[in-house]
Amino acid sequence: MIYYRLLRRHPFLSMVSILSVLFLVLALLICASPRLWIDIHLGQEFQEKRWYLQVLPISQLMNAASWIGDPWQAIVITITTASVFTVCKRRKEALLLVSVFGADVLTMLIKILIHRPRPTSDLLTVAEQLNDPSFPSAHVVHTVIFFGLLLFFSFFLKNVKEWQRLLLGGVCVAALVLIPLSRLYLGVHWSTDVLGGFLLGAAILILMIKSYLYKS
């Protein structure tokens, strides 16, 4: 009952609290056991079913999606998008988009702190062996926040044509699905890395939207 009242009075705070607790529990679990059975099982099950995808351009799509989320591409896309918002006299929105880089720095610090090893070729089919820490997925954190903000703006901002809302919304949803999925497909992340990226990214996204609405 008490939590229900808190949820009604402070929905943003409640959602951030739930996501943060879940992320913390997951992080502690990974610290205790970096190689979780569920990660190995899910990763192997997912990759065993990749054979039927080879007849489709899925492999190229997954590589392209992962490439878009790579650091330099993410930086260019974020700065370019923020510049467009600035030209359109949406400076507050542009500043919020650029602030995603702060979340990227936080993600890197958490990665260093947890220092979880990446998947290895003896357990999964790994497209590229990376040496930096694995948890949480920086691709997923950045994607959830950046494209989550764009999705929010596409429906919140006025003077946006309907076809523009639909186009931008479609691009954002596609990115939110394909980029995290590509990290699993390529074997460069454990499933809980992606889950952790979603939890952390969603918590930060909600805080940023709450800040934006408060200042509005």
Backbone as JSON, one array per atom type, in Angstrom:
{
  "sequence": "MIYYRLLRRHPFLSMVSILSVLFLVLALLICASPRLWIDIHLGQEFQEKRWYLQVLPISQLMNAASWIGDPWQAIVITITTASVFTVCKRRKEALLLVSVFGADVLTMLIKILIHRPRPTSDLLTVAEQLNDPSFPSAHVVHTVIFFGLLLFFSFFLKNVKEWQRLLLGGVCVAALVLIPLSRLYLGVHWSTDVLGGFLLGAAILILMIKSYLYKS",
  "N": [[0.82, -1.2, 0.0], [1.89, 1.26, 0.85], [3.96, 1.54, -0.99], [2.46, 1.64, -3.32], [1.17, 4.07, -3.05], [3.38, 5.75, -3.13], [4.21, 5.24, -5.71], [2.14, 6.35, -7.19], [2.31, 9.01, -6.48], [4.94, 9.74, -7.06], [5.83, 8.76, -9.78], [8.0, 8.75, -11.63], [10.3, 8.75, -9.99], [9.86, 6.35, -8.65], [10.02, 4.45, -10.72], [12.67, 4.8, -11.54], [13.95, 4.03, -9.2], [13.25, 1.3, -9.01], [14.44, 0.27, -11.36], [17.1, 0.89, -10.82], [17.66, -0.64, -8.53], [17.3, -3.22, -9.53], [19.36, -3.23, -11.42], [21.58, -2.97, -9.73], [21.4, -5.36, -8.22], [21.8, -7.2, -10.28], [24.39, -6.49, -11.06], [25.85, -7.11, -8.73], [25.45, -9.85, -8.68], [26.84, -10.61, -10.96], [29.39, -9.81, -10.26], [29.9, -11.68, -8.29], [29.77, -14.02, -9.75], [31.16, -14.09, -12.64], [30.84, -15.57, -15.03], [27.91, -16.6, -15.81], [25.65, -19.34, -15.69], [23.21, -19.1, -17.02], [23.75, -17.15, -18.93], [25.62, -18.4, -20.61], [24.08, -20.55, -21.51], [21.84, -19.26, -22.77], [23.21, -17.77, -24.69], [24.42, -19.78, -26.27], [22.15, -21.2, -27.13], [20.87, -19.21, -28.62], [22.74, -18.7, -30.65], [22.95, -21.19, -31.85], [20.7, -21.3, -33.33], [21.21, -19.71, -35.42], [21.7, -20.67, -37.93], [19.62, -20.8, -39.82], [19.32, -18.22, -40.38], [21.3, -17.48, -42.04], [20.61, -17.59, -44.69], [19.3, -15.35, -45.11], [19.63, -11.72, -45.25], [20.45, -11.19, -42.64], [22.82, -11.33, -41.19], [24.42, -9.3, -42.31], [22.81, -7.16, -41.62], [22.9, -7.22, -38.81], [25.62, -6.73, -38.38], [25.77, -4.15, -39.43], [24.04, -2.78, -37.72], [25.38, -3.04, -35.27], [27.7, -1.66, -35.93], [26.77, 0.97, -36.21], [26.33, 1.59, -33.59], [28.9, 1.7, -32.58], [31.62, 3.44, -30.9], [32.81, 5.83, -32.29], [31.02, 6.26, -34.42], [28.67, 6.6, -32.96], [29.27, 8.95, -31.58], [29.5, 10.81, -33.71], [26.91, 10.67, -34.82], [25.36, 11.52, -32.64], [26.32, 14.15, -32.13], [25.79, 15.34, -34.61], [22.99, 15.11, -34.75], [22.27, 16.65, -32.5], [23.19, 19.1, -33.42], [21.43, 19.6, -35.52], [19.06, 19.94, -34.07], [19.79, 22.25, -32.72], [20.04, 24.13, -34.81], [17.4, 24.2, -35.51], [16.41, 25.68, -33.51], [16.07, 24.41, -31.08], [17.49, 24.28, -28.56], [17.55, 23.39, -25.91], [16.75, 20.74, -26.13], [18.83, 19.85, -27.73], [21.01, 20.12, -26.0], [20.34, 18.24, -24.1], [20.58, 15.9, -25.56], [23.33, 15.88, -26.09], [24.25, 15.53, -23.55], [24.16, 12.86, -23.19], [26.65, 11.8, -23.47], [27.75, 12.01, -20.97], [26.52, 9.93, -19.63], [27.7, 7.88, -21.01], [30.32, 8.03, -20.09], [29.91, 7.37, -17.41], [29.08, 4.74, -17.75], [31.45, 3.58, -18.7], [33.04, 3.8, -16.42], [31.68, 2.1, -14.66], [32.02, -0.28, -16.03], [34.8, -0.63, -15.74], [34.92, -0.9, -12.99], [33.35, -3.25, -12.45], [34.53, -5.05, -14.19], [34.11, -7.31, -15.93], [34.85, -10.21, -17.82], [34.83, -10.55, -21.42], [32.72, -12.57, -23.63], [34.12, -15.67, -24.72], [35.71, -17.55, -27.38], [35.63, -20.25, -26.89], [33.26, -20.76, -25.72], [31.21, -19.34, -27.0], [30.27, -18.37, -30.36], [32.27, -16.03, -31.51], [32.38, -12.98, -33.07], [34.26, -10.96, -33.04], [37.03, -10.7, -31.0], [37.04, -8.92, -28.16], [38.74, -6.87, -25.77], [38.12, -5.12, -23.74], [36.23, -4.47, -20.68], [33.05, -6.11, -20.07], [30.49, -5.68, -18.89], [28.22, -3.07, -18.03], [26.65, -3.33, -21.32], [27.92, -0.9, -23.35], [27.08, -0.07, -25.83], [24.34, -0.63, -25.68], [23.45, 0.96, -23.51], [23.96, 3.59, -24.45], [22.37, 3.53, -26.76], [19.75, 3.11, -25.75], [19.34, 5.47, -24.26], [19.91, 7.63, -26.09], [18.32, 7.1, -28.48], [15.98, 6.68, -27.16], [15.42, 9.23, -26.13], [15.09, 10.63, -28.55], [12.82, 9.31, -29.51], [11.0, 10.06, -27.56], [10.99, 12.87, -27.96], [9.93, 12.93, -30.52], [7.23, 12.51, -30.2], [6.51, 14.27, -28.22], [7.21, 16.94, -28.82], [5.86, 19.85, -30.34], [4.55, 21.07, -33.5], [5.54, 19.23, -35.29], [5.41, 17.29, -38.12], [3.1, 14.68, -39.01], [4.11, 12.53, -40.56], [6.78, 12.83, -40.1], [6.96, 12.25, -37.4], [6.26, 9.55, -37.43], [8.27, 8.48, -39.08], [10.67, 9.09, -37.67], [10.05, 7.85, -35.27], [9.88, 5.18, -36.11], [12.53, 4.68, -36.92], [13.85, 4.97, -34.47], [12.7, 2.91, -32.89], [13.53, 0.69, -34.37], [16.32, 0.88, -34.05], [16.5, 0.56, -31.27], [15.81, -2.07, -31.01], [17.43, -3.56, -32.82], [20.2, -2.88, -32.41], [20.93, -3.69, -29.68], [20.29, -6.45, -30.02], [22.1, -7.16, -31.97], [24.53, -7.25, -30.62], [24.38, -9.56, -29.17], [24.04, -11.4, -31.21], [26.5, -11.24, -32.55], [28.11, -12.25, -30.63], [29.63, -10.75, -28.82], [28.85, -9.89, -26.4], [27.47, -10.92, -23.25], [24.17, -12.1, -22.41], [23.2, -10.93, -20.06], [24.75, -8.65, -19.97], [23.59, -7.07, -21.91], [21.02, -6.86, -20.82], [21.66, -5.5, -18.44], [22.55, -3.13, -19.61], [20.16, -2.16, -20.67], [18.68, -1.73, -18.3], [20.23, 0.19, -16.86], [20.42, 2.21, -18.81], [17.69, 2.83, -19.19], [16.97, 3.82, -16.65], [18.55, 6.15, -16.47], [17.56, 7.49, -18.7], [14.89, 8.01, -17.95], [15.34, 9.76, -15.79], [16.48, 11.9, -17.2], [14.39, 12.67, -18.89], [12.52, 13.41, -16.97], [13.85, 15.61, -15.82], [13.88, 17.27, -18.04], [11.11, 17.72, -18.47], [10.5, 18.99, -16.08], [11.93, 21.39, -16.24], [10.63, 22.44, -18.37]],
  "CA": [[0.0, 0.0, 0.0], [2.77, 2.43, 0.93], [4.67, 1.66, -2.26], [1.48, 2.03, -4.32], [0.99, 5.51, -2.91], [4.61, 6.38, -3.62], [4.21, 5.1, -7.16], [1.18, 7.29, -7.73], [2.76, 10.39, -6.24], [6.25, 9.97, -7.69], [6.02, 7.64, -10.71], [9.34, 8.77, -12.22], [11.23, 8.33, -8.95], [9.61, 4.94, -8.38], [10.55, 3.65, -11.83], [14.13, 4.88, -11.47], [14.36, 3.23, -8.04], [13.11, -0.12, -9.37], [15.46, -0.05, -12.35], [18.41, 0.98, -10.18], [17.81, -1.79, -7.64], [17.49, -4.38, -10.4], [20.72, -3.13, -11.99], [22.52, -3.24, -8.65], [21.34, -6.79, -7.93], [22.44, -7.89, -11.4], [25.82, -6.2, -10.99], [26.41, -7.9, -7.63], [25.43, -11.25, -9.11], [27.92, -10.78, -11.93], [30.64, -9.72, -9.49], [30.07, -12.95, -7.59], [29.97, -15.09, -10.74], [31.25, -13.42, -13.95], [30.31, -16.44, -16.09], [26.67, -17.18, -15.34], [25.14, -20.45, -16.48], [22.12, -18.63, -17.89], [24.35, -16.43, -20.05], [26.2, -19.38, -21.52], [22.97, -21.31, -22.08], [21.09, -18.41, -23.7], [24.08, -17.43, -25.81], [24.57, -20.95, -27.14], [20.85, -21.47, -27.74], [20.61, -18.18, -29.62], [23.65, -18.85, -31.78], [22.66, -22.45, -32.54], [19.57, -21.08, -34.24], [21.58, -18.73, -36.44], [21.94, -21.3, -39.22], [18.57, -20.49, -40.78], [19.39, -16.8, -40.69], [22.36, -17.24, -43.0], [20.04, -17.44, -46.03], [18.74, -14.0, -45.14], [20.68, -10.7, -45.02], [20.45, -10.85, -41.23], [24.2, -11.14, -40.74], [24.81, -7.95, -42.72], [22.01, -6.22, -40.84], [23.42, -7.2, -37.45], [26.91, -6.04, -38.42], [25.51, -2.73, -39.65], [23.45, -2.23, -36.5], [26.45, -2.94, -34.28], [28.61, -0.6, -36.4], [26.14, 2.26, -35.91], [26.48, 1.82, -32.16], [30.3, 1.83, -32.2], [31.89, 4.75, -30.29], [32.97, 6.98, -33.18], [29.77, 6.5, -35.13], [27.72, 7.13, -31.99], [29.64, 10.35, -31.33], [29.15, 11.6, -34.89], [25.44, 10.71, -34.93], [24.83, 12.32, -31.54], [26.67, 15.57, -32.36], [25.06, 15.79, -35.8], [21.58, 15.26, -34.38], [22.19, 17.81, -31.61], [23.39, 20.29, -34.26], [20.17, 19.82, -36.23], [18.14, 20.51, -33.09], [20.23, 23.62, -32.44], [19.66, 24.93, -35.98], [15.94, 24.31, -35.46], [16.13, 26.46, -32.3], [15.71, 23.5, -29.99], [18.77, 24.18, -27.86], [17.4, 22.58, -24.7], [16.75, 19.35, -26.58], [20.19, 19.55, -28.2], [21.86, 19.97, -24.82], [19.99, 16.96, -23.47], [21.16, 14.85, -26.38], [24.78, 15.88, -25.89], [24.53, 15.05, -22.19], [24.26, 11.39, -23.25], [28.07, 11.47, -23.32], [27.99, 11.85, -19.54], [26.11, 8.56, -19.31], [28.72, 7.0, -21.58], [31.46, 8.04, -19.16], [29.47, 6.59, -16.25], [29.1, 3.33, -18.17], [32.84, 3.14, -18.75], [33.5, 3.66, -15.04], [31.08, 0.88, -14.12], [32.71, -1.39, -16.7], [36.11, -0.79, -15.1], [34.68, -1.36, -11.62], [32.89, -4.64, -12.48], [35.61, -5.73, -14.92], [33.66, -8.63, -16.36], [35.45, -10.63, -19.1], [33.97, -10.75, -22.59], [32.56, -13.97, -24.06], [35.28, -16.23, -25.41], [35.37, -18.44, -28.5], [35.42, -21.62, -26.43], [31.89, -20.86, -25.23], [30.29, -18.78, -27.99], [30.84, -17.96, -31.64], [32.59, -14.62, -31.3], [32.74, -12.33, -34.33], [35.48, -10.19, -32.79], [37.43, -10.83, -29.6], [37.31, -7.62, -27.56], [39.47, -7.02, -24.5], [37.62, -4.23, -22.7], [35.22, -5.11, -19.84], [31.82, -6.45, -20.8], [29.23, -5.28, -18.24], [27.11, -3.33, -18.94], [26.93, -3.03, -22.72], [27.92, 0.54, -23.63], [26.23, 0.1, -27.01], [22.94, -0.65, -25.27], [23.18, 2.13, -22.68], [23.89, 4.77, -25.33], [21.22, 3.39, -27.66], [18.5, 3.31, -25.0], [19.2, 6.88, -23.88], [19.87, 8.52, -27.25], [17.14, 6.86, -29.3], [14.83, 6.88, -26.28], [15.15, 10.67, -26.13], [14.54, 10.99, -29.86], [11.46, 8.78, -29.56], [10.21, 10.94, -26.69], [10.85, 14.16, -28.65], [9.11, 12.78, -31.73], [5.82, 12.56, -29.83], [6.25, 15.34, -27.26], [7.37, 18.25, -29.42], [4.8, 20.32, -31.22], [4.97, 21.53, -34.83], [6.2, 18.14, -36.0], [4.43, 16.67, -39.01], [2.79, 13.29, -38.66], [5.01, 11.61, -41.25], [8.07, 12.96, -39.44], [6.86, 11.49, -36.15], [6.26, 8.12, -37.75], [9.58, 8.11, -39.59], [11.63, 9.13, -36.57], [9.66, 6.8, -34.32], [10.26, 3.89, -36.68], [13.99, 4.56, -36.86], [14.23, 4.79, -33.06], [12.3, 1.56, -32.45], [14.42, -0.25, -35.06], [17.63, 0.95, -33.39], [16.36, 0.02, -29.92], [15.7, -3.52, -31.12], [18.51, -4.19, -33.6], [21.55, -2.7, -31.86], [21.16, -4.66, -28.58], [20.25, -7.81, -30.55], [23.33, -7.41, -32.73], [25.63, -7.55, -29.7], [24.23, -10.98, -28.86], [24.23, -12.14, -32.45], [27.93, -11.27, -32.86], [28.81, -12.94, -29.56], [30.56, -9.87, -28.13], [28.29, -9.59, -25.08], [26.57, -11.85, -22.59], [22.79, -11.6, -22.37], [23.02, -10.05, -18.9], [25.36, -7.36, -20.31], [22.55, -6.34, -22.63], [19.97, -6.57, -19.83], [22.18, -4.44, -17.59], [22.55, -1.9, -20.4], [18.78, -1.68, -20.73], [18.28, -1.24, -16.98], [20.95, 1.44, -16.58], [20.0, 3.2, -19.8], [16.31, 3.24, -18.93], [16.96, 4.63, -15.43], [19.1, 7.47, -16.82], [16.62, 8.11, -19.63], [13.75, 8.52, -17.18], [15.81, 10.94, -15.07], [16.68, 12.99, -18.15], [13.06, 13.13, -19.32], [11.93, 14.11, -15.82], [14.52, 16.9, -15.75], [13.41, 18.06, -19.19], [9.74, 18.13, -18.23], [10.5, 19.91, -14.95], [12.39, 22.69, -16.72], [9.68, 22.94, -19.35]],
  "C": [[0.86, 1.26, 0.0], [3.48, 2.65, -0.4], [3.72, 2.11, -3.37], [1.23, 3.53, -4.26], [2.19, 6.28, -3.42], [4.66, 6.36, -5.14], [3.27, 6.1, -7.81], [1.67, 8.72, -7.6], [4.05, 10.71, -6.98], [6.56, 8.83, -8.67], [7.42, 7.59, -11.31], [10.37, 8.24, -11.22], [11.09, 6.84, -8.66], [10.21, 4.06, -9.47], [12.07, 3.64, -11.82], [14.65, 4.02, -10.33], [14.32, 1.75, -8.36], [14.22, -0.54, -10.33], [16.85, -0.06, -11.72], [18.68, -0.22, -9.27], [18.05, -3.06, -8.46], [18.89, -4.4, -11.01], [21.76, -3.47, -10.94], [22.57, -4.72, -8.31], [22.04, -7.58, -9.03], [23.95, -7.7, -11.37], [26.49, -7.01, -9.88], [26.47, -9.38, -7.98], [26.58, -11.54, -10.06], [29.28, -10.68, -11.25], [30.94, -11.05, -8.8], [30.36, -14.09, -8.56], [29.98, -14.48, -12.14], [30.69, -14.25, -15.11], [29.07, -17.16, -15.56], [26.2, -18.29, -16.27], [24.08, -19.98, -17.47], [22.65, -17.88, -19.09], [24.9, -17.39, -21.09], [25.09, -20.14, -22.24], [22.22, -20.48, -23.12], [21.93, -18.06, -24.93], [24.22, -18.58, -26.79], [23.27, -21.29, -27.85], [20.57, -20.48, -28.86], [21.47, -18.4, -30.86], [23.45, -20.17, -32.52], [21.55, -22.3, -33.55], [19.91, -20.07, -35.33], [21.68, -19.34, -37.83], [20.9, -20.9, -40.26], [18.57, -19.0, -41.15], [20.44, -16.5, -41.76], [21.81, -17.06, -44.42], [19.39, -16.06, -46.19], [19.84, -12.98, -44.9], [20.76, -10.25, -43.57], [21.86, -10.55, -40.73], [24.69, -9.73, -41.08], [24.08, -6.89, -41.91], [22.54, -6.09, -39.42], [24.78, -6.48, -37.38], [26.72, -4.53, -38.59], [24.95, -2.07, -38.39], [24.51, -2.04, -35.42], [27.42, -1.81, -34.63], [28.07, 0.78, -36.07], [26.33, 2.61, -34.43], [27.91, 1.92, -31.68], [30.62, 3.26, -31.76], [31.97, 5.93, -31.26], [31.7, 7.29, -33.95], [28.72, 7.1, -34.19], [28.0, 8.6, -31.69], [29.2, 11.24, -32.48], [27.64, 11.76, -35.01], [24.85, 11.61, -33.86], [25.09, 13.8, -31.77], [25.91, 16.13, -33.56], [23.59, 16.04, -35.48], [21.38, 16.47, -33.47], [22.34, 19.11, -32.4], [22.12, 20.63, -35.03], [19.14, 20.44, -35.3], [18.49, 21.96, -32.79], [19.83, 24.56, -33.58], [18.16, 25.18, -35.98], [15.48, 25.04, -34.2], [15.55, 25.6, -31.17], [16.96, 23.24, -29.16], [18.68, 23.32, -26.6], [17.42, 21.1, -25.04], [18.14, 18.93, -27.04], [21.14, 19.3, -27.03], [21.59, 18.64, -24.13], [20.58, 15.8, -24.25], [22.67, 14.74, -26.16], [25.14, 15.33, -24.51], [24.56, 13.52, -22.11], [25.71, 10.96, -23.06], [28.44, 11.3, -21.84], [27.62, 10.45, -19.08], [27.11, 7.56, -19.86], [29.94, 6.89, -20.66], [31.13, 7.21, -17.92], [29.51, 5.09, -16.57], [30.52, 2.79, -18.19], [33.41, 2.92, -17.34], [32.95, 2.38, -14.39], [31.74, -0.35, -14.74], [34.05, -1.68, -16.01], [35.94, -1.37, -13.69], [34.28, -2.84, -11.59], [33.93, -5.54, -13.12], [35.24, -7.17, -15.28], [34.3, -9.0, -17.7], [34.4, -10.78, -20.2], [33.76, -12.24, -22.86], [33.78, -14.43, -24.86], [34.84, -17.28, -26.42], [35.18, -19.89, -28.08], [34.0, -21.85, -25.93], [30.86, -20.38, -26.26], [31.03, -18.55, -29.3], [31.04, -16.45, -31.58], [33.08, -14.0, -32.6], [34.05, -11.57, -34.21], [35.82, -10.28, -31.31], [37.85, -9.46, -29.06], [37.92, -7.82, -26.18], [38.95, -6.11, -23.39], [36.52, -4.94, -21.9], [33.86, -5.17, -20.52], [30.54, -5.86, -20.21], [29.28, -3.85, -17.72], [27.49, -2.98, -20.38], [26.82, -1.53, -22.97], [27.06, 0.85, -24.85], [24.77, 0.25, -26.59], [22.59, 0.58, -24.43], [23.01, 3.37, -23.55], [22.66, 4.71, -26.22], [19.91, 3.68, -26.94], [18.29, 4.78, -24.68], [19.02, 7.76, -25.11], [18.59, 8.33, -28.07], [15.87, 6.93, -28.47], [14.44, 8.34, -26.2], [14.53, 11.11, -27.44], [13.1, 10.51, -30.0], [10.52, 9.64, -28.72], [9.96, 12.28, -27.38], [9.9, 14.06, -29.83], [7.62, 12.87, -31.42], [5.49, 13.73, -28.9], [6.28, 16.72, -27.91], [6.22, 18.6, -30.36], [5.41, 20.75, -32.56], [5.81, 20.49, -35.57], [5.14, 17.42, -36.82], [4.28, 15.18, -38.67], [3.75, 12.31, -39.31], [6.4, 11.66, -40.63], [8.07, 12.19, -38.12], [6.97, 10.0, -36.42], [7.62, 7.66, -38.24], [10.62, 8.04, -38.48], [11.34, 8.05, -35.54], [10.07, 5.42, -34.81], [11.75, 3.64, -36.62], [14.45, 4.27, -35.43], [13.9, 3.38, -32.57], [13.2, 0.51, -33.08], [15.78, -0.29, -34.39], [17.58, 0.31, -32.01], [16.26, -1.51, -29.91], [16.97, -4.13, -31.71], [19.89, -4.05, -32.96], [21.82, -3.62, -30.67], [21.2, -6.1, -29.09], [21.54, -8.15, -31.29], [24.51, -7.77, -31.83], [25.58, -9.02, -29.27], [24.53, -11.83, -30.08], [25.72, -12.31, -32.77], [28.75, -11.92, -31.75], [29.79, -12.08, -28.78], [30.06, -9.46, -26.73], [27.49, -10.78, -24.57], [25.17, -11.25, -22.56], [22.55, -10.66, -21.19], [23.75, -8.71, -19.07], [24.33, -6.46, -21.0], [21.42, -5.94, -21.68], [20.42, -5.43, -18.92], [22.21, -3.1, -18.31], [21.17, -1.29, -20.5], [18.36, -1.07, -19.4], [18.92, 0.1, -16.66], [20.51, 2.54, -17.53], [18.61, 3.73, -19.54], [16.21, 4.13, -17.7], [17.46, 6.06, -15.73], [18.15, 8.21, -17.75], [15.44, 8.73, -18.9], [14.14, 9.77, -16.4], [15.97, 12.14, -15.99], [15.35, 13.55, -18.64], [12.37, 13.9, -18.2], [12.54, 15.5, -15.67], [14.04, 17.83, -16.85], [12.0, 18.59, -18.95], [9.64, 19.14, -17.09], [10.9, 21.32, -15.38], [11.45, 23.31, -17.73], [8.5, 23.63, -18.65]]
}
